[in-house]
Amino acid sequence: MPPAAPVLVPFGGDAVIVSCALTGVLADRRQCPHIPYTPVEIADEALRAWNAGATVVHIHGRNDDGSPTWSTETFAAIHREVRARCPIVLNFSSGTLGEDCSGPEAVVRQVRPDVAALNMGTMNYAKYSPRRKDFVFDMIFDNTFTKIKRMLRAMNDSGVHPELECFDTGHTNSIAPLIDMGLLHTPIEFSFIMGVLGGLPATVPALQLQASQVPAGSCWQVIGIGRVQWRMVAASLVLGGNIRVGLEDNFYLPDGTMAESNGTLVERAVRLTRDVGRRPATLDETRAMLGLGQPA
């Protein structure tokens, strides 16, 4: 079936899922002092995002010193602390370097968030500094189909909804065999990450190409990396997509000032959503759009 072309959303149109990526794994407090590390800090930021209008939070696990962790105890504490504050949809990362995905698999099976992010393909993943004339980091982000299948089985067994993170068009176009094997089911949720060196450029034509591959009845959001995030958020709103902001992706408000919290970024995203004639989705609408049951 040929993909449908993206359609402009009419003025006063539909609901928008506003997601917030709270902490990430690469940046730390040397770059932004407001990045949360501990389960309590992460949960406090989730509440700020919720109060500002987000209905989904995307979360990486960190140790108290900010280093990354796949400790199921840490993720369980994050789950518990967030649930004590608000009913927002919990989306946990599952991204790892290398074929060993036992850490995120254990988190999915034991902690059971509402949603787990699933990286859909291998790529060069880098950041370049024109000032240094060198790469800040340079790695291979490897996500074979073997790894993808293993994580999808864990998600299906645990009742966890996969969010497909696509850094390039080939990643988006990789769903057919997974559907054929019965590992991927509709409605499918796509995230188009734009602006990472090695992946899609942060441009409207690139976003239109990605959106054109989304099957009918599924949904997508844009994830812009760095300050170009706001232009991609605006483009997604016009093209009919959902949006994600947060300190994992970008520290700065549109005027160039550093955000004081994830909530501040969400407030600006909600304002932009209303400015283009759309509205933030409610929690019930978000869960229905993503095909989620009731929260655990």
C-alpha positions as a Markdown table, in Angstrom:
| # | Residue | x | y | z |
|---|---|---|---|---|
| 1 | Met | 0.0 | 0.0 | 0.0 |
| 2 | Pro | 1.6 | 3.3 | -1.0 |
| 3 | Pro | 2.2 | 5.7 | 1.9 |
| 4 | Ala | -0.1 | 8.7 | 2.4 |
| 5 | Ala | 1.3 | 12.1 | 1.9 |
| 6 | Pro | 1.4 | 14.4 | 5.1 |
| 7 | Val | -1.7 | 16.6 | 5.3 |
| 8 | Leu | -1.8 | 20.1 | 6.7 |
| 9 | Val | -3.8 | 20.4 | 9.9 |
| 10 | Pro | -6.7 | 22.8 | 9.5 |
| 11 | Phe | -6.9 | 25.8 | 11.8 |
| 12 | Gly | -8.4 | 24.9 | 15.2 |
| 13 | Gly | -7.6 | 21.3 | 14.5 |
| 14 | Asp | -6.7 | 18.2 | 16.4 |
| 15 | Ala | -5.1 | 17.2 | 19.7 |
| 16 | Val | -1.3 | 17.0 | 20.1 |
| 17 | Ile | 0.6 | 14.6 | 22.3 |
| 18 | Val | 3.2 | 16.7 | 24.1 |
| 19 | Ser | 6.1 | 14.6 | 25.4 |
| 20 | Cys | 9.0 | 15.6 | 27.5 |
| 21 | Ala | 12.5 | 13.9 | 27.6 |
| 22 | Leu | 13.6 | 14.7 | 31.1 |
| 23 | Thr | 17.3 | 13.8 | 31.5 |
| 24 | Gly | 18.9 | 11.8 | 28.6 |
| 25 | Val | 22.2 | 10.1 | 29.1 |
| 26 | Leu | 25.0 | 12.1 | 27.4 |
| 27 | Ala | 24.6 | 15.7 | 28.8 |
| 28 | Asp | 25.4 | 16.5 | 32.4 |
| 29 | Arg | 25.2 | 19.4 | 34.8 |
| 30 | Arg | 28.4 | 20.9 | 33.5 |
| 31 | Gln | 26.4 | 21.7 | 30.3 |
| 32 | Cys | 23.1 | 22.4 | 32.1 |
| 33 | Pro | 22.8 | 22.6 | 35.9 |
| 34 | His | 19.0 | 21.7 | 35.8 |
| 35 | Ile | 19.4 | 18.1 | 34.5 |
| 36 | Pro | 17.9 | 15.7 | 37.0 |
| 37 | Tyr | 19.8 | 12.6 | 38.2 |
| 38 | Thr | 18.1 | 10.8 | 41.1 |
| 39 | Pro | 14.7 | 9.2 | 41.0 |
| 40 | Val | 13.3 | 12.0 | 43.2 |
| 41 | Glu | 14.7 | 14.7 | 41.0 |
| 42 | Ile | 13.5 | 12.9 | 37.9 |
| 43 | Ala | 10.0 | 12.6 | 39.4 |
| 44 | Asp | 9.9 | 16.2 | 40.4 |
| 45 | Glu | 10.7 | 17.2 | 36.8 |
| 46 | Ala | 8.0 | 14.8 | 35.6 |
| 47 | Leu | 5.5 | 16.7 | 37.8 |
| 48 | Arg | 6.7 | 20.0 | 36.4 |
| 49 | Ala | 6.3 | 18.7 | 32.8 |
| 50 | Trp | 2.8 | 17.3 | 33.7 |
| 51 | Asn | 1.7 | 20.6 | 35.3 |
| 52 | Ala | 2.9 | 22.4 | 32.2 |
| 53 | Gly | 0.8 | 20.3 | 29.8 |
| 54 | Ala | 2.9 | 17.2 | 28.9 |
| 55 | Thr | 1.2 | 13.8 | 29.0 |
| 56 | Val | 4.3 | 11.6 | 28.3 |
| 57 | Val | 7.7 | 11.7 | 29.9 |
| 58 | His | 10.7 | 9.9 | 28.4 |
| 59 | Ile | 13.2 | 8.8 | 30.9 |
| 60 | His | 16.8 | 7.4 | 31.1 |
| 61 | Gly | 18.1 | 5.9 | 34.3 |
| 62 | Arg | 21.0 | 7.6 | 36.1 |
| 63 | Asn | 23.1 | 7.0 | 39.2 |
| 64 | Asp | 23.2 | 9.7 | 41.8 |
| 65 | Asp | 26.4 | 11.0 | 40.2 |
| 66 | Gly | 24.8 | 11.4 | 36.8 |
| 67 | Ser | 26.3 | 8.3 | 35.2 |
| 68 | Pro | 24.0 | 6.0 | 33.2 |
| 69 | Thr | 22.5 | 2.9 | 34.8 |
| 70 | Trp | 20.2 | 0.0 | 33.8 |
| 71 | Ser | 19.6 | -0.9 | 37.5 |
| 72 | Thr | 16.0 | -2.3 | 37.7 |
| 73 | Glu | 15.9 | -0.9 | 41.3 |
| 74 | Thr | 16.6 | 2.6 | 40.0 |
| 75 | Phe | 14.0 | 2.4 | 37.3 |
| 76 | Ala | 11.5 | 0.9 | 39.8 |
| 77 | Ala | 12.2 | 3.9 | 42.1 |
| 78 | Ile | 11.7 | 6.3 | 39.2 |
| 79 | His | 8.4 | 4.5 | 38.4 |
| 80 | Arg | 7.3 | 4.7 | 42.0 |
| 81 | Glu | 8.3 | 8.3 | 42.6 |
| 82 | Val | 6.6 | 9.5 | 39.4 |
| 83 | Arg | 3.4 | 7.6 | 40.1 |
| 84 | Ala | 3.3 | 9.2 | 43.5 |
| 85 | Arg | 3.2 | 12.6 | 41.9 |
| 86 | Cys | 1.1 | 12.4 | 38.7 |
| 87 | Pro | -0.5 | 9.9 | 36.3 |
| 88 | Ile | 1.6 | 10.9 | 33.3 |
| 89 | Val | 2.5 | 8.2 | 30.7 |
| 90 | Leu | 5.9 | 6.7 | 31.5 |
| 91 | Asn | 8.2 | 6.1 | 28.5 |
| 92 | Phe | 11.6 | 4.4 | 29.4 |
| 93 | Ser | 14.6 | 4.3 | 27.2 |
| 94 | Ser | 15.9 | 1.0 | 25.9 |
| 95 | Gly | 18.9 | 2.2 | 23.9 |
| 96 | Thr | 22.3 | 0.4 | 24.4 |
| 97 | Leu | 25.6 | 0.3 | 22.5 |
| 98 | Gly | 26.5 | -3.2 | 21.4 |
| 99 | Glu | 24.3 | -6.3 | 21.1 |
| 100 | Asp | 23.9 | -6.8 | 24.9 |
| 101 | Cys | 20.4 | -5.4 | 25.7 |
| 102 | Ser | 19.9 | -7.5 | 28.9 |
| 103 | Gly | 19.7 | -4.3 | 31.0 |
| 104 | Pro | 16.8 | -2.6 | 29.2 |
| 105 | Glu | 15.2 | -6.0 | 28.7 |
| 106 | Ala | 15.1 | -6.6 | 32.4 |
| 107 | Val | 13.7 | -3.1 | 33.0 |
| 108 | Val | 10.9 | -3.7 | 30.5 |
| 109 | Arg | 10.0 | -7.1 | 31.9 |
| 110 | Gln | 10.3 | -6.2 | 35.6 |
| 111 | Val | 9.3 | -2.6 | 35.9 |
| 112 | Arg | 6.8 | -2.4 | 33.0 |
| 113 | Pro | 6.5 | 1.2 | 32.0 |
| 114 | Asp | 3.6 | 2.2 | 29.8 |
| 115 | Val | 6.0 | 2.8 | 26.8 |
| 116 | Ala | 9.5 | 1.9 | 25.9 |
| 117 | Ala | 11.6 | 3.6 | 23.2 |
| 118 | Leu | 13.0 | 1.3 | 20.6 |
| 119 | Asn | 15.8 | 2.3 | 18.3 |
| 120 | Met | 15.1 | 1.1 | 14.8 |
| 121 | Gly | 18.5 | 0.9 | 13.1 |
| 122 | Thr | 22.3 | 1.2 | 13.1 |
| 123 | Met | 24.0 | 4.5 | 12.4 |
| 124 | Asn | 27.0 | 6.7 | 12.9 |
| 125 | Tyr | 26.2 | 8.9 | 15.9 |
| 126 | Ala | 28.4 | 11.9 | 16.3 |
| 127 | Lys | 28.7 | 15.5 | 17.3 |
| 128 | Tyr | 31.1 | 17.9 | 15.5 |
| 129 | Ser | 32.6 | 21.1 | 16.9 |
| 130 | Pro | 33.5 | 23.7 | 14.2 |
| 131 | Arg | 35.4 | 25.6 | 16.8 |
| 132 | Arg | 37.6 | 22.5 | 17.6 |
| 133 | Lys | 37.7 | 21.3 | 14.0 |
| 134 | Asp | 37.1 | 17.9 | 15.5 |
| 135 | Phe | 34.3 | 15.5 | 16.8 |
| 136 | Val | 33.1 | 15.9 | 20.3 |
| 137 | Phe | 32.1 | 12.3 | 20.2 |
| 138 | Asp | 32.0 | 9.7 | 17.5 |
| 139 | Met | 30.4 | 6.2 | 17.8 |
| 140 | Ile | 28.5 | 3.5 | 16.1 |
| 141 | Phe | 25.0 | 3.2 | 17.5 |
| 142 | Asp | 24.3 | -0.4 | 16.6 |
| 143 | Asn | 20.7 | -1.7 | 16.5 |
| 144 | Thr | 20.5 | -4.9 | 14.5 |
| 145 | Phe | 17.2 | -6.6 | 13.7 |
| 146 | Thr | 18.2 | -9.4 | 16.2 |
| 147 | Lys | 18.4 | -6.8 | 18.9 |
| 148 | Ile | 15.2 | -5.1 | 17.8 |
| 149 | Lys | 13.3 | -8.5 | 17.8 |
| 150 | Arg | 14.5 | -9.3 | 21.3 |
| 151 | Met | 13.3 | -6.0 | 22.7 |
| 152 | Leu | 10.0 | -6.3 | 20.9 |
| 153 | Arg | 9.4 | -9.7 | 22.4 |
| 154 | Ala | 10.1 | -8.4 | 25.8 |
| 155 | Met | 7.7 | -5.5 | 25.3 |
| 156 | Asn | 5.0 | -7.7 | 23.9 |
| 157 | Asp | 5.3 | -10.2 | 26.8 |
| 158 | Ser | 5.1 | -7.4 | 29.3 |
| 159 | Gly | 2.3 | -5.3 | 27.8 |
| 160 | Val | 4.7 | -2.4 | 27.1 |
| 161 | His | 4.0 | -0.2 | 24.0 |
| 162 | Pro | 7.0 | 0.3 | 21.7 |
| 163 | Glu | 7.8 | 3.8 | 20.5 |
| 164 | Leu | 9.9 | 3.5 | 17.3 |
| 165 | Glu | 12.8 | 5.9 | 17.3 |
| 166 | Cys | 13.9 | 6.5 | 13.7 |
| 167 | Phe | 17.0 | 8.5 | 13.0 |
| 168 | Asp | 16.8 | 8.0 | 9.2 |
| 169 | Thr | 14.3 | 7.0 | 6.5 |
| 170 | Gly | 15.6 | 3.4 | 6.4 |
| 171 | His | 14.7 | 3.0 | 10.1 |
| 172 | Thr | 11.2 | 4.1 | 9.4 |
| 173 | Asn | 10.9 | 1.7 | 6.4 |
| 174 | Ser | 12.0 | -1.3 | 8.5 |
| 175 | Ile | 8.6 | -2.1 | 10.0 |
| 176 | Ala | 7.3 | -4.5 | 7.3 |
| 177 | Pro | 9.1 | -7.7 | 8.4 |
| 178 | Leu | 8.4 | -7.0 | 12.1 |
| 179 | Ile | 4.7 | -6.7 | 11.3 |
| 180 | Asp | 4.8 | -9.8 | 9.2 |
| 181 | Met | 6.4 | -11.7 | 12.1 |
| 182 | Gly | 3.7 | -10.5 | 14.4 |
| 183 | Leu | 6.1 | -8.6 | 16.6 |
| 184 | Leu | 4.8 | -5.1 | 15.8 |
| 185 | His | 1.2 | -4.2 | 16.0 |
| 186 | Thr | -0.9 | -1.2 | 15.1 |
| 187 | Pro | -1.3 | 1.5 | 16.2 |
| 188 | Ile | 2.4 | 2.2 | 15.7 |
| 189 | Glu | 4.1 | 5.2 | 17.2 |
| 190 | Phe | 7.0 | 6.7 | 15.4 |
| 191 | Ser | 9.5 | 9.3 | 16.7 |
| 192 | Phe | 11.6 | 11.1 | 14.0 |
| 193 | Ile | 14.9 | 12.2 | 15.5 |
| 194 | Met | 16.3 | 15.0 | 13.5 |
| 195 | Gly | 19.6 | 16.9 | 13.8 |
| 196 | Val | 22.0 | 14.2 | 14.9 |
| 197 | Leu | 25.1 | 14.0 | 12.8 |
| 198 | Gly | 24.8 | 10.7 | 11.0 |
| 199 | Gly | 21.1 | 10.8 | 10.8 |
| 200 | Leu | 18.4 | 13.0 | 9.2 |
| 201 | Pro | 19.0 | 16.7 | 8.9 |
| 202 | Ala | 16.6 | 18.9 | 10.7 |
| 203 | Thr | 14.7 | 20.2 | 7.7 |
| 204 | Val | 11.0 | 20.3 | 6.7 |
| 205 | Pro | 11.5 | 18.2 | 3.5 |
| 206 | Ala | 13.2 | 15.5 | 5.6 |
| 207 | Leu | 10.3 | 15.5 | 8.0 |
| 208 | Gln | 7.8 | 15.3 | 5.2 |
| 209 | Leu | 9.6 | 12.3 | 3.8 |
| 210 | Gln | 9.5 | 10.6 | 7.1 |
| 211 | Ala | 5.8 | 11.4 | 7.7 |
| 212 | Ser | 4.9 | 10.0 | 4.3 |
| 213 | Gln | 6.0 | 6.6 | 5.4 |
| 214 | Val | 3.6 | 6.4 | 8.4 |
| 215 | Pro | 0.8 | 3.9 | 7.9 |
| 216 | Ala | -2.8 | 5.1 | 8.2 |
| 217 | Gly | -4.1 | 4.9 | 11.8 |
| 218 | Ser | -0.6 | 5.3 | 13.4 |
| 219 | Cys | 0.9 | 8.5 | 14.8 |
| 220 | Trp | 4.3 | 10.2 | 14.9 |
| 221 | Gln | 6.2 | 12.9 | 16.7 |
| 222 | Val | 9.3 | 14.9 | 16.0 |
| 223 | Ile | 12.4 | 15.1 | 18.2 |
| 224 | Gly | 14.6 | 18.0 | 17.2 |
| 225 | Ile | 18.2 | 17.9 | 18.7 |
| 226 | Gly | 19.6 | 21.3 | 19.8 |
| 227 | Arg | 18.2 | 24.8 | 19.3 |
| 228 | Val | 16.7 | 23.8 | 15.9 |
| 229 | Gln | 14.2 | 21.9 | 18.0 |
| 230 | Trp | 11.7 | 24.8 | 18.0 |
| 231 | Arg | 11.6 | 25.0 | 14.2 |
| 232 | Met | 11.0 | 21.2 | 13.9 |
| 233 | Val | 8.3 | 21.4 | 16.6 |
| 234 | Ala | 6.6 | 24.1 | 14.6 |
| 235 | Ala | 6.9 | 22.0 | 11.4 |
| 236 | Ser | 5.4 | 19.0 | 13.1 |
| 237 | Leu | 2.5 | 21.0 | 14.4 |
| 238 | Val | 1.6 | 22.2 | 10.9 |
| 239 | Leu | 2.1 | 18.8 | 9.3 |
| 240 | Gly | -0.1 | 17.0 | 11.8 |
| 241 | Gly | 2.4 | 15.4 | 14.1 |
| 242 | Asn | 3.0 | 15.3 | 17.9 |
| 243 | Ile | 5.9 | 16.9 | 19.6 |
| 244 | Arg | 8.7 | 16.3 | 22.1 |
| 245 | Val | 10.8 | 18.8 | 24.1 |
| 246 | Gly | 13.0 | 18.4 | 27.2 |
| 247 | Leu | 16.5 | 18.8 | 28.6 |
| 248 | Glu | 17.6 | 15.6 | 26.9 |
| 249 | Asp | 17.3 | 17.2 | 23.5 |
| 250 | Asn | 17.8 | 20.9 | 24.0 |
| 251 | Phe | 18.5 | 23.2 | 26.9 |
| 252 | Tyr | 17.3 | 26.5 | 25.4 |
| 253 | Leu | 14.1 | 28.4 | 24.9 |
| 254 | Pro | 13.4 | 30.0 | 21.5 |
| 255 | Asp | 14.9 | 33.3 | 22.6 |
| 256 | Gly | 18.2 | 31.6 | 23.5 |
| 257 | Thr | 17.9 | 31.6 | 27.3 |
| 258 | Met | 18.6 | 28.4 | 29.2 |
| 259 | Ala | 15.4 | 26.7 | 30.5 |
| 260 | Glu | 15.2 | 26.5 | 34.2 |
| 261 | Ser | 13.4 | 23.2 | 34.1 |
| 262 | Asn | 11.7 | 20.7 | 31.8 |
| 263 | Gly | 8.4 | 22.4 | 32.7 |
| 264 | Thr | 9.6 | 25.6 | 31.2 |
| 265 | Leu | 10.3 | 23.9 | 27.9 |
| 266 | Val | 6.9 | 22.2 | 28.0 |
| 267 | Glu | 5.1 | 25.6 | 28.7 |
| 268 | Arg | 6.7 | 27.1 | 25.6 |
| 269 | Ala | 5.8 | 24.0 | 23.5 |
| 270 | Val | 2.1 | 24.2 | 24.7 |
| 271 | Arg | 2.0 | 27.9 | 23.9 |
| 272 | Leu | 3.3 | 27.2 | 20.4 |
| 273 | Thr | 0.7 | 24.4 | 20.0 |
| 274 | Arg | -2.1 | 26.8 | 20.8 |
| 275 | Asp | -0.6 | 29.5 | 18.6 |
| 276 | Val | -0.9 | 27.4 | 15.5 |
| 277 | Gly | -4.5 | 26.4 | 16.3 |
| 278 | Arg | -4.0 | 23.0 | 17.8 |
| 279 | Arg | -4.3 | 21.9 | 21.5 |
| 280 | Pro | -2.5 | 19.6 | 23.9 |
| 281 | Ala | -4.0 | 16.2 | 24.2 |
| 282 | Thr | -5.5 | 15.2 | 27.5 |
| 283 | Leu | -4.2 | 12.1 | 29.3 |
| 284 | Asp | -7.2 | 10.0 | 28.2 |
| 285 | Glu | -6.7 | 11.1 | 24.6 |
| 286 | Thr | -3.0 | 10.4 | 24.7 |
| 287 | Arg | -3.6 | 6.9 | 26.0 |
| 288 | Ala | -6.2 | 6.2 | 23.3 |
| 289 | Met | -4.0 | 7.6 | 20.5 |
| 290 | Leu | -1.1 | 5.3 | 21.6 |
| 291 | Gly | -3.4 | 2.3 | 22.2 |
| 292 | Leu | -2.5 | 2.1 | 25.9 |
| 293 | Gly | -4.5 | 0.4 | 28.6 |
| 294 | Gln | -4.8 | 1.7 | 32.1 |
| 295 | Pro | -1.6 | 2.6 | 34.0 |
| 296 | Ala | 0.1 | 0.0 | 36.2 |
